[in-house]
Amino acid sequence: MSEKGKIIQLRGMSLFHSNLQEGTIFYNAETVRALKCSWRANIVRAAMGVYMFSPGYLADKNKEKAKIKAVVDAAIANGMYVLVDWHYTSDEIFEEAAKQFFKEMSTEYRGVPNVLYEIYNEPVKNSWDVVKRYHEKIIQVIRANDRDAIIICGTPWYDQKILDAYSNPIKNYNNIMYTLHFYASEGGADQLRKVVEISLKRKFPIFVTEYGLTLGTGDGPINEQQTNLWWNLLDKYGISYINWSICNKKENSAALKPGSTPKDVWQDSALTNSGRIVKRMLISKNPVPTGC
């Protein structure tokens, strides 16, 4: 729901890990502008690499934070929504580092309605009770600075055990949502969609902060049929969803071909199969942006 009380559905793109070379070059205003004006994306996700695969925020806070701010500022300037993502996949919890980061971001962007926070990308085997305690501590930090910002909370097992969160939701805070991730070529999609629809029928606030047309590894075959089934379900309930990812890595979930640069985000000739499918969907479903 927008600040004016209008219900809106967001569809857009996630950037790649900010700390990896295939993604770093896209953390800039040109990429954001192209996603708005060429792709019709109305949200961009800034996936701040905390530590995985290469030194990230834990090794150089200022370097990684500057990348995120560049994307946030560009999104604000372009009238887009932006999701600030504490990005890693692990059961290790970096509570103090997360508190510091989200305190700084929620202070700087206090009251900016198009800035959303995703405070734990993908828990794995941690129970919901463990993850929930972490979420509550980070929510408290953000709420000290911003009473109304939307905060999206990761759920166990790669953001798929959403019924665990439904059974024991976070209380006493407003504008809290819960994360669902899916990859269309993974098995068990029909059963997962049944679980998701049960949750949605119960008005559980879900946000698909990341999905792919491939396997969860980011590579493997593209399953367009399953992707369309997911899109149809999410559109039926007005659920927002963000595709992984804007990068030039040689893998099938990448939207851009190897060697692509921010200028190429405008060019259909630079798109991979995944990029073409997702861009076509965004153009067909999202409204024509203003200011382009």
LOFI-790413 format. One record per atom (N, C-alpha, C): residue number from 1; x, y, z. Coordinates in steps of 0.2 Angstrom, whole numbers. Last residue first. Layout:
residues N
NODE,NUM,X,Y,Z
...
END
This chain:
residues 292
NODE,292,52,48,-90
NODE,292,57,45,-94
NODE,292,58,49,-101
NODE,291,42,52,-82
NODE,291,48,55,-81
NODE,291,54,52,-85
NODE,290,33,37,-78
NODE,290,33,44,-79
NODE,290,40,47,-78
NODE,289,31,21,-85
NODE,289,33,25,-80
NODE,289,33,32,-82
NODE,288,16,11,-88
NODE,288,22,15,-91
NODE,288,24,20,-86
NODE,287,14,-3,-76
NODE,287,12,3,-80
NODE,287,18,7,-83
NODE,286,18,-20,-79
NODE,286,19,-14,-76
NODE,286,17,-8,-80
NODE,285,16,-30,-89
NODE,285,12,-30,-83
NODE,285,12,-23,-79
NODE,284,24,-29,-100
NODE,284,17,-31,-101
NODE,284,13,-30,-95
NODE,283,36,-27,-94
NODE,283,34,-22,-99
NODE,283,26,-23,-100
NODE,282,38,-39,-87
NODE,282,38,-32,-84
NODE,282,35,-27,-88
NODE,281,39,-48,-97
NODE,281,34,-49,-92
NODE,281,33,-42,-89
NODE,280,51,-44,-104
NODE,280,44,-44,-108
NODE,280,39,-44,-103
NODE,279,60,-46,-94
NODE,279,59,-40,-96
NODE,279,52,-39,-100
NODE,278,59,-60,-92
NODE,278,57,-56,-87
NODE,278,56,-49,-89
NODE,277,64,-65,-105
NODE,277,58,-67,-102
NODE,277,55,-62,-97
NODE,276,77,-59,-106
NODE,276,72,-57,-111
NODE,276,65,-59,-108
NODE,275,84,-64,-95
NODE,275,83,-57,-95
NODE,275,77,-55,-100
NODE,274,84,-78,-99
NODE,274,80,-76,-93
NODE,274,79,-68,-93
NODE,273,92,-77,-110
NODE,273,85,-79,-111
NODE,273,81,-77,-105
NODE,272,100,-61,-109
NODE,272,100,-68,-109
NODE,272,93,-70,-110
NODE,271,103,-45,-117
NODE,271,99,-49,-113
NODE,271,100,-57,-114
NODE,270,108,-37,-126
NODE,270,113,-39,-121
NODE,270,109,-44,-116
NODE,269,98,-33,-135
NODE,269,103,-37,-138
NODE,269,108,-40,-132
NODE,268,91,-23,-128
NODE,268,89,-30,-128
NODE,268,94,-35,-131
NODE,267,99,-11,-118
NODE,267,99,-15,-124
NODE,267,96,-22,-124
NODE,266,100,-6,-105
NODE,266,95,-3,-110
NODE,266,94,-7,-116
NODE,265,111,-12,-100
NODE,265,105,-13,-97
NODE,265,99,-11,-101
NODE,264,122,-7,-106
NODE,264,119,-12,-109
NODE,264,113,-14,-106
NODE,263,127,2,-97
NODE,263,124,5,-103
NODE,263,120,-1,-107
NODE,262,133,-6,-87
NODE,262,127,-3,-86
NODE,262,124,0,-92
NODE,261,139,-21,-98
NODE,261,140,-15,-93
NODE,261,133,-11,-92
NODE,260,143,-38,-101
NODE,260,139,-32,-101
NODE,260,141,-27,-96
NODE,259,151,-49,-99
NODE,259,154,-43,-102
NODE,259,150,-37,-103
NODE,258,138,-61,-102
NODE,258,145,-59,-100
NODE,258,148,-53,-103
NODE,257,121,-54,-103
NODE,257,127,-58,-105
NODE,257,133,-56,-102
NODE,256,109,-52,-90
NODE,256,114,-50,-95
NODE,256,119,-54,-97
NODE,255,103,-59,-80
NODE,255,99,-56,-85
NODE,255,103,-53,-91
NODE,254,107,-75,-73
NODE,254,109,-68,-75
NODE,254,105,-65,-80
NODE,253,103,-88,-73
NODE,253,98,-83,-69
NODE,253,101,-76,-71
NODE,252,113,-95,-79
NODE,252,107,-94,-83
NODE,252,102,-89,-79
NODE,251,129,-87,-80
NODE,251,125,-92,-77
NODE,251,118,-90,-79
NODE,250,141,-78,-80
NODE,250,140,-83,-85
NODE,250,136,-89,-81
NODE,249,136,-62,-74
NODE,249,139,-68,-73
NODE,249,137,-73,-78
NODE,248,132,-49,-75
NODE,248,134,-52,-81
NODE,248,138,-58,-80
NODE,247,116,-45,-68
NODE,247,123,-46,-67
NODE,247,125,-49,-74
NODE,246,101,-44,-60
NODE,246,105,-40,-64
NODE,246,113,-41,-63
NODE,245,94,-60,-58
NODE,245,97,-54,-55
NODE,245,100,-50,-61
NODE,244,80,-62,-49
NODE,244,87,-62,-48
NODE,244,90,-64,-54
NODE,243,65,-51,-47
NODE,243,69,-57,-51
NODE,243,76,-56,-49
NODE,242,52,-50,-36
NODE,242,58,-47,-38
NODE,242,63,-52,-41
NODE,241,35,-46,-32
NODE,241,40,-50,-34
NODE,241,46,-47,-37
NODE,240,20,-44,-22
NODE,240,26,-41,-26
NODE,240,31,-46,-27
NODE,239,3,-50,-25
NODE,239,10,-50,-21
NODE,239,15,-48,-26
NODE,238,-10,-51,-29
NODE,238,-7,-44,-29
NODE,238,0,-44,-25
NODE,237,-16,-63,-31
NODE,237,-16,-60,-24
NODE,237,-13,-53,-23
NODE,236,-13,-65,-44
NODE,236,-20,-66,-42
NODE,236,-21,-63,-35
NODE,235,1,-63,-45
NODE,235,-4,-58,-48
NODE,235,-11,-59,-45
NODE,234,4,-76,-40
NODE,234,6,-69,-36
NODE,234,2,-64,-39
NODE,233,-1,-85,-49
NODE,233,-3,-85,-42
NODE,233,-1,-78,-39
NODE,232,6,-81,-61
NODE,232,-1,-80,-61
NODE,232,-4,-81,-53
NODE,231,20,-83,-57
NODE,231,17,-76,-59
NODE,231,10,-76,-58
NODE,230,19,-97,-56
NODE,230,21,-93,-50
NODE,230,18,-86,-51
NODE,229,17,-100,-69
NODE,229,12,-103,-64
NODE,229,13,-98,-58
NODE,228,28,-95,-76
NODE,228,21,-92,-77
NODE,228,16,-94,-72
NODE,227,38,-104,-70
NODE,227,38,-97,-69
NODE,227,31,-94,-70
NODE,226,34,-116,-76
NODE,226,33,-115,-69
NODE,226,33,-108,-67
NODE,225,37,-112,-90
NODE,225,31,-114,-88
NODE,225,29,-114,-80
NODE,224,51,-110,-90
NODE,224,46,-104,-91
NODE,224,39,-106,-89
NODE,223,64,-114,-82
NODE,223,58,-117,-83
NODE,223,52,-111,-83
NODE,222,81,-116,-87
NODE,222,75,-111,-86
NODE,222,69,-115,-87
NODE,221,93,-127,-79
NODE,221,88,-125,-85
NODE,221,83,-120,-83
NODE,220,108,-119,-71
NODE,220,103,-124,-73
NODE,220,98,-122,-78
NODE,219,110,-107,-58
NODE,219,111,-109,-65
NODE,219,106,-115,-66
NODE,218,106,-103,-46
NODE,218,107,-98,-50
NODE,218,109,-100,-57
NODE,217,103,-113,-37
NODE,217,110,-112,-38
NODE,217,112,-105,-42
NODE,216,90,-116,-39
NODE,216,92,-111,-34
NODE,216,99,-109,-34
NODE,215,87,-116,-57
NODE,215,88,-119,-50
NODE,215,90,-114,-45
NODE,214,77,-102,-64
NODE,214,82,-108,-64
NODE,214,82,-112,-58
NODE,213,71,-91,-63
NODE,213,68,-95,-68
NODE,213,72,-102,-68
NODE,212,69,-85,-46
NODE,212,73,-86,-52
NODE,212,69,-91,-57
NODE,211,67,-72,-34
NODE,211,65,-78,-37
NODE,211,69,-78,-44
NODE,210,65,-62,-19
NODE,210,69,-65,-24
NODE,210,66,-71,-27
NODE,209,55,-57,-12
NODE,209,60,-53,-13
NODE,209,65,-55,-18
NODE,208,39,-58,-11
NODE,208,44,-62,-15
NODE,208,50,-57,-17
NODE,207,31,-56,3
NODE,207,34,-52,-2
NODE,207,39,-57,-5
NODE,206,15,-57,12
NODE,206,21,-60,9
NODE,206,24,-56,4
NODE,205,5,-57,25
NODE,205,9,-52,21
NODE,205,15,-55,19
NODE,204,-9,-67,25
NODE,204,-3,-66,28
NODE,204,1,-62,23
NODE,203,-23,-70,22
NODE,203,-21,-63,22
NODE,203,-14,-62,25
NODE,202,-26,-83,20
NODE,202,-27,-80,27
NODE,202,-24,-73,28
NODE,201,-23,-84,7
NODE,201,-30,-84,8
NODE,201,-31,-82,16
NODE,200,-9,-85,9
NODE,200,-12,-79,6
NODE,200,-19,-78,7
NODE,199,-7,-97,14
NODE,199,-5,-91,18
NODE,199,-9,-85,15
NODE,198,-12,-105,4
NODE,198,-15,-106,10
NODE,198,-14,-99,14
NODE,197,-3,-102,-6
NODE,197,-10,-100,-7
NODE,197,-13,-100,0
NODE,196,9,-108,-1
NODE,196,9,-100,-2
NODE,196,1,-98,-2
NODE,195,5,-121,-1
NODE,195,7,-118,5
NODE,195,6,-111,5
NODE,194,4,-122,-15
NODE,194,-2,-124,-11
NODE,194,-1,-121,-4
NODE,193,17,-120,-19
NODE,193,12,-115,-21
NODE,193,6,-116,-17
NODE,192,24,-131,-14
NODE,192,25,-125,-11
NODE,192,20,-119,-13
NODE,191,18,-141,-23
NODE,191,17,-141,-15
NODE,191,18,-134,-12
NODE,190,23,-137,-35
NODE,190,16,-137,-34
NODE,190,14,-137,-27
NODE,189,37,-138,-33
NODE,189,34,-131,-34
NODE,189,27,-131,-33
NODE,188,46,-149,-31
NODE,188,41,-147,-26
NODE,188,37,-140,-27
NODE,187,62,-144,-38
NODE,187,56,-148,-37
NODE,187,52,-146,-32
NODE,186,67,-129,-47
NODE,186,67,-133,-42
NODE,186,61,-138,-41
NODE,185,64,-120,-57
NODE,185,67,-127,-59
NODE,185,68,-131,-54
NODE,184,61,-108,-51
NODE,184,56,-111,-55
NODE,184,58,-118,-57
NODE,183,63,-104,-34
NODE,183,67,-105,-41
NODE,183,63,-110,-45
NODE,182,58,-92,-22
NODE,182,57,-98,-26
NODE,182,61,-98,-32
NODE,181,55,-85,-6
NODE,181,59,-86,-12
NODE,181,57,-92,-15
NODE,180,46,-74,4
NODE,180,46,-80,1
NODE,180,51,-80,-5
NODE,179,46,-65,20
NODE,179,49,-67,14
NODE,179,48,-74,11
NODE,178,34,-54,27
NODE,178,38,-60,27
NODE,178,40,-63,20
NODE,177,32,-38,35
NODE,177,30,-43,30
NODE,177,35,-49,30
NODE,176,25,-25,44
NODE,176,30,-31,44
NODE,176,27,-36,39
NODE,175,18,-14,48
NODE,175,21,-14,42
NODE,175,27,-19,41
NODE,174,20,-12,66
NODE,174,16,-12,60
NODE,174,21,-13,54
NODE,173,22,-23,80
NODE,173,25,-18,75
NODE,173,20,-18,69
NODE,172,16,-32,88
NODE,172,18,-26,91
NODE,172,21,-21,87
NODE,171,24,-48,83
NODE,171,19,-44,85
NODE,171,21,-37,88
NODE,170,27,-60,71
NODE,170,30,-54,75
NODE,170,25,-50,76
NODE,169,18,-76,72
NODE,169,21,-70,69
NODE,169,24,-65,74
NODE,168,17,-91,71
NODE,168,20,-87,77
NODE,168,23,-80,74
NODE,167,12,-96,60
NODE,167,10,-99,66
NODE,167,12,-95,72
NODE,166,19,-89,50
NODE,166,12,-88,51
NODE,166,9,-90,57
NODE,165,31,-95,51
NODE,165,31,-88,53
NODE,165,23,-86,54
NODE,164,28,-107,46
NODE,164,31,-107,53
NODE,164,30,-100,56
NODE,163,24,-105,34
NODE,163,19,-106,38
NODE,163,22,-106,46
NODE,162,36,-103,26
NODE,162,32,-97,28
NODE,162,26,-98,33
NODE,161,48,-109,22
NODE,161,44,-111,28
NODE,161,40,-105,31
NODE,160,56,-102,13
NODE,160,50,-106,11
NODE,160,46,-109,16
NODE,159,69,-96,14
NODE,159,63,-92,14
NODE,159,57,-96,11
NODE,158,78,-106,17
NODE,158,78,-102,11
NODE,158,72,-98,9
NODE,157,73,-111,30
NODE,157,74,-115,24
NODE,157,73,-111,17
NODE,156,63,-98,38
NODE,156,68,-103,37
NODE,156,68,-107,31
NODE,155,62,-80,31
NODE,155,59,-86,35
NODE,155,64,-92,34
NODE,154,65,-63,34
NODE,154,67,-69,31
NODE,154,64,-75,35
NODE,153,55,-49,33
NODE,153,58,-54,37
NODE,153,59,-60,34
NODE,152,54,-32,29
NODE,152,53,-39,27
NODE,152,58,-44,30
NODE,151,46,-17,33
NODE,151,52,-22,35
NODE,151,50,-29,33
NODE,150,42,-1,28
NODE,150,41,-8,27
NODE,150,47,-12,29
NODE,149,42,12,40
NODE,149,45,9,34
NODE,149,43,2,34
NODE,148,37,19,51
NODE,148,32,16,46
NODE,148,35,12,40
NODE,147,45,25,60
NODE,147,40,21,62
NODE,147,36,17,57
NODE,146,62,26,61
NODE,146,57,26,56
NODE,146,51,22,58
NODE,145,70,24,72
NODE,145,71,30,67
NODE,145,66,31,63
NODE,144,66,14,79
NODE,144,68,20,83
NODE,144,69,26,79
NODE,143,64,4,69
NODE,143,58,8,72
NODE,143,60,14,76
NODE,142,77,-1,68
NODE,142,74,3,63
NODE,142,68,7,65
NODE,141,78,-8,81
NODE,141,83,-3,79
NODE,141,80,2,73
NODE,140,67,-17,80
NODE,140,67,-12,85
NODE,140,72,-6,84
NODE,139,71,-25,70
NODE,139,65,-21,69
NODE,139,65,-15,74
NODE,138,82,-31,76
NODE,138,83,-27,70
NODE,138,77,-22,69
NODE,137,75,-39,86
NODE,137,80,-34,88
NODE,137,82,-29,82
NODE,136,66,-47,78
NODE,136,63,-42,83
NODE,136,68,-37,85
NODE,135,75,-55,71
NODE,135,71,-50,67
NODE,135,69,-44,72
NODE,134,80,-63,81
NODE,134,85,-58,78
NODE,134,80,-53,74
NODE,133,68,-70,84
NODE,133,72,-66,89
NODE,133,77,-61,86
NODE,132,66,-77,72
NODE,132,61,-71,74
NODE,132,65,-67,80
NODE,131,76,-86,72
NODE,131,76,-80,67
NODE,131,72,-75,69
NODE,130,72,-94,82
NODE,130,79,-91,82
NODE,130,79,-85,78
NODE,129,59,-98,78
NODE,129,60,-95,84
NODE,129,67,-91,85
NODE,128,62,-105,66
NODE,128,59,-98,66
NODE,128,59,-95,72
NODE,127,79,-112,66
NODE,127,71,-112,67
NODE,127,69,-105,67
NODE,126,91,-113,53
NODE,126,89,-110,60
NODE,126,81,-111,60
NODE,125,94,-118,41
NODE,125,91,-123,46
NODE,125,89,-120,52
NODE,124,93,-104,34
NODE,124,93,-110,31
NODE,124,90,-115,36
NODE,123,89,-87,29
NODE,123,90,-92,34
NODE,123,90,-99,31
NODE,122,92,-75,18
NODE,122,90,-82,18
NODE,122,93,-86,23
NODE,121,92,-61,22
NODE,121,91,-63,15
NODE,121,88,-70,16
NODE,120,86,-50,33
NODE,120,90,-57,33
NODE,120,88,-60,26
NODE,119,79,-38,31
NODE,119,84,-38,36
NODE,119,88,-45,37
NODE,118,75,-27,20
NODE,118,75,-34,20
NODE,118,81,-36,25
NODE,117,66,-12,19
NODE,117,71,-15,22
NODE,117,70,-23,22
NODE,116,62,2,7
NODE,116,60,-4,11
NODE,116,66,-8,13
NODE,115,58,18,2
NODE,115,64,13,5
NODE,115,61,8,9
NODE,114,48,26,0
NODE,114,49,21,-5
NODE,114,55,17,-4
NODE,113,46,35,10
NODE,113,41,30,10
NODE,113,43,24,5
NODE,112,57,41,22
NODE,112,56,41,14
NODE,112,52,35,13
NODE,111,58,42,35
NODE,111,52,45,32
NODE,111,52,44,25
NODE,110,76,41,35
NODE,110,70,42,39
NODE,110,64,45,35
NODE,109,88,38,29
NODE,109,82,38,25
NODE,109,75,38,29
NODE,108,97,39,40
NODE,108,98,43,34
NODE,108,92,44,29
NODE,107,91,30,49
NODE,107,92,37,51
NODE,107,93,41,44
NODE,106,92,18,42
NODE,106,85,21,43
NODE,106,86,28,46
NODE,105,106,17,40
NODE,105,102,17,34
NODE,105,95,20,36
NODE,104,110,15,53
NODE,104,113,21,49
NODE,104,108,22,43
NODE,103,103,4,58
NODE,103,103,10,61
NODE,103,105,16,57
NODE,102,108,-5,49
NODE,102,101,-3,48
NODE,102,99,3,52
NODE,101,121,-6,53
NODE,101,120,-5,46
NODE,101,113,-2,46
NODE,100,120,-10,67
NODE,100,124,-4,65
NODE,100,122,-2,58
NODE,99,113,-22,66
NODE,99,110,-16,70
NODE,99,114,-10,67
NODE,98,122,-30,59
NODE,98,116,-28,56
NODE,98,113,-22,59
NODE,97,132,-31,68
NODE,97,134,-28,62
NODE,97,127,-26,58
NODE,96,125,-38,78
NODE,96,128,-32,79
NODE,96,130,-28,73
NODE,95,122,-50,71
NODE,95,117,-46,74
NODE,95,120,-39,75
NODE,94,124,-61,61
NODE,94,128,-55,62
NODE,94,124,-49,65
NODE,93,122,-78,62
NODE,93,118,-71,62
NODE,93,123,-66,65
NODE,92,122,-92,51
NODE,92,126,-87,55
NODE,92,123,-81,56
NODE,91,116,-99,42
NODE,91,113,-98,48
NODE,91,117,-94,53
NODE,90,115,-91,25
NODE,90,118,-95,31
NODE,90,114,-94,37
NODE,89,117,-80,13
NODE,89,113,-86,14
NODE,89,117,-91,19
NODE,88,115,-62,12
NODE,88,119,-68,13
NODE,88,114,-74,14
NODE,87,112,-46,13
NODE,87,111,-52,8
NODE,87,117,-57,10
NODE,86,100,-36,17
NODE,86,106,-38,21
NODE,86,107,-45,18
NODE,85,94,-24,5
NODE,85,94,-31,7
NODE,85,101,-33,11
NODE,84,82,-12,2
NODE,84,89,-13,5
NODE,84,90,-20,8
NODE,83,73,-9,-12
NODE,83,74,-14,-6
NODE,83,81,-14,-4
NODE,82,64,5,-18
NODE,82,71,1,-17
NODE,82,71,-3,-11
NODE,81,53,12,-30
NODE,81,54,9,-24
NODE,81,61,5,-24
NODE,80,56,27,-39
NODE,80,56,20,-39
NODE,80,56,18,-31
NODE,79,59,40,-43
NODE,79,53,39,-40
NODE,79,51,31,-40
NODE,78,72,43,-46
NODE,78,68,41,-51
NODE,78,61,39,-49
NODE,77,78,47,-33
NODE,77,78,52,-38
NODE,77,73,50,-44
NODE,76,77,34,-27
NODE,76,73,40,-25
NODE,76,72,45,-30
NODE,75,86,27,-35
NODE,75,79,25,-35
NODE,75,75,31,-32
NODE,74,98,34,-31
NODE,74,95,34,-38
NODE,74,88,32,-39
NODE,73,99,31,-18
NODE,73,98,38,-20
NODE,73,95,39,-27
NODE,72,100,17,-18
NODE,72,95,20,-15
NODE,72,93,27,-17
NODE,71,113,16,-25
NODE,71,106,13,-28
NODE,71,100,16,-25
NODE,70,121,23,-16
NODE,70,121,25,-23
NODE,70,114,22,-27
NODE,69,120,15,-5
NODE,69,117,22,-5
NODE,69,116,24,-12
NODE,68,126,3,-9
NODE,68,119,3,-8
NODE,68,116,10,-8
NODE,67,139,8,-10
NODE,67,136,5,-16
NODE,67,129,5,-15
NODE,66,142,12,3
NODE,66,142,17,-2
NODE,66,138,15,-9
NODE,65,143,0,10
NODE,65,137,4,11
NODE,65,136,10,6
NODE,64,155,-5,5
NODE,64,148,-8,3
NODE,64,142,-4,4
NODE,63,164,4,11
NODE,63,164,3,4
NODE,63,157,0,1
NODE,62,161,4,24
NODE,62,160,10,21
NODE,62,160,9,13
NODE,61,165,-9,28
NODE,61,158,-7,29
NODE,61,157,-1,25
NODE,60,173,-22,25
NODE,60,174,-15,23
NODE,60,167,-12,23
NODE,59,170,-34,30
NODE,59,177,-33,29
NODE,59,178,-25,28
NODE,58,156,-35,31
NODE,58,160,-36,37
NODE,58,167,-34,36
NODE,57,153,-32,17
NODE,57,152,-27,22
NODE,57,156,-29,29
NODE,56,165,-43,10
NODE,56,159,-39,9
NODE,56,159,-34,15
NODE,55,176,-54,2
NODE,55,175,-49,7
NODE,55,169,-44,5
NODE,54,166,-67,-6
NODE,54,171,-62,-7
NODE,54,170,-57,-1
NODE,53,157,-77,-2
NODE,53,161,-78,-9
NODE,53,167,-73,-9
NODE,52,148,-67,9
NODE,52,149,-73,5
NODE,52,153,-72,-1
NODE,51,146,-55,17
NODE,51,152,-58,17
NODE,51,153,-64,12
NODE,50,136,-47,12
NODE,50,138,-46,19
NODE,50,145,-49,20
NODE,49,131,-37,-1
NODE,49,135,-43,1
NODE,49,138,-42,8
NODE,48,116,-31,-3
NODE,48,122,-29,0
NODE,48,126,-35,2
NODE,47,107,-29,-16
NODE,47,108,-34,-12
NODE,47,115,-34,-9
NODE,46,94,-19,-19
NODE,46,101,-18,-18
NODE,46,103,-23,-13
NODE,45,81,-20,-30
NODE,45,83,-23,-24
NODE,45,91,-22,-24
NODE,44,69,-9,-37
NODE,44,75,-12,-38
NODE,44,78,-14,-31
NODE,43,53,-7,-44
NODE,43,57,-8,-38
NODE,43,63,-11,-40
NODE,42,47,-6,-56
NODE,42,45,-1,-51
NODE,42,48,-2,-45
NODE,41,52,-8,-73
NODE,41,53,-10,-66
NODE,41,51,-5,-61
NODE,40,53,-5,-86
NODE,40,47,-3,-82
NODE,40,47,-6,-76
NODE,39,64,-6,-94
NODE,39,61,-12,-91
NODE,39,55,-11,-88
NODE,38,67,7,-97
NODE,38,68,2,-102
NODE,38,64,-4,-100
NODE,37,65,15,-85
NODE,37,63,17,-91
NODE,37,63,12,-97
NODE,36,70,7,-74
NODE,36,64,11,-74
NODE,36,61,12,-81
NODE,35,82,2,-78
NODE,35,77,-3,-76
NODE,35,70,1,-75
NODE,34,89,14,-81
NODE,34,87,9,-87
NODE,34,82,4,-84
NODE,33,91,19,-69
NODE,33,87,23,-74
NODE,33,85,18,-79
NODE,32,99,9,-63
NODE,32,92,11,-60
NODE,32,88,14,-65
NODE,31,111,11,-71
NODE,31,107,4,-71
NODE,31,100,6,-68
NODE,30,114,24,-68
NODE,30,112,22,-75
NODE,30,108,16,-75
NODE,29,118,24,-54
NODE,29,111,28,-57
NODE,29,109,25,-64
NODE,28,124,8,-48
NODE,28,124,15,-50
NODE,28,118,18,-53
NODE,27,129,-6,-48
NODE,27,127,-2,-42
NODE,27,128,6,-44
NODE,26,135,-13,-58
NODE,26,128,-11,-59
NODE,26,125,-7,-53
NODE,25,147,-18,-54
NODE,25,147,-12,-59
NODE,25,140,-10,-60
NODE,24,145,-28,-45
NODE,24,147,-22,-42
NODE,24,146,-16,-47
NODE,23,142,-41,-51
NODE,23,137,-37,-49
NODE,23,139,-29,-47
NODE,22,154,-47,-54
NODE,22,149,-47,-59
NODE,22,143,-43,-57
NODE,21,162,-45,-42
NODE,21,163,-41,-48
NODE,21,158,-41,-53
NODE,20,153,-44,-27
NODE,20,156,-48,-32
NODE,20,156,-44,-38
NODE,19,146,-36,-17
NODE,19,154,-38,-16
NODE,19,157,-42,-21
NODE,18,133,-36,-20
NODE,18,137,-30,-21
NODE,18,144,-31,-21
NODE,17,125,-49,-29
NODE,17,129,-47,-24
NODE,17,134,-41,-25
NODE,16,114,-40,-41
NODE,16,118,-46,-39
NODE,16,122,-44,-33
NODE,15,98,-33,-40
NODE,15,105,-33,-42
NODE,15,108,-39,-39
NODE,14,82,-38,-45
NODE,14,87,-38,-40
NODE,14,94,-37,-43
NODE,13,68,-29,-52
NODE,13,74,-33,-53
NODE,13,78,-32,-46
NODE,12,50,-30,-51
NODE,12,56,-27,-53
NODE,12,62,-32,-53
NODE,11,34,-25,-45
NODE,11,38,-30,-49
NODE,11,44,-27,-52
NODE,10,22,-22,-33
NODE,10,28,-21,-36
NODE,10,31,-27,-40
NODE,9,6,-16,-32
NODE,9,10,-22,-33
NODE,9,16,-20,-36
NODE,8,-4,-6,-21
NODE,8,1,-7,-26
NODE,8,4,-14,-26
NODE,7,-17,3,-14
NODE,7,-14,-4,-15
NODE,7,-10,-5,-21
NODE,6,-16,19,-7
NODE,6,-17,15,-13
NODE,6,-14,8,-13
NODE,5,-12,27,3
NODE,5,-17,22,4
NODE,5,-19,18,-2
NODE,4,-2,35,1
NODE,4,-8,38,-1
NODE,4,-14,33,1
NODE,3,9,27,2
NODE,3,8,32,7
NODE,3,1,35,7
NODE,2,3,11,-4
NODE,2,7,17,-5
NODE,2,5,22,1
NODE,1,4,-6,0
NODE,1,0,0,0
NODE,1,4,6,0
END
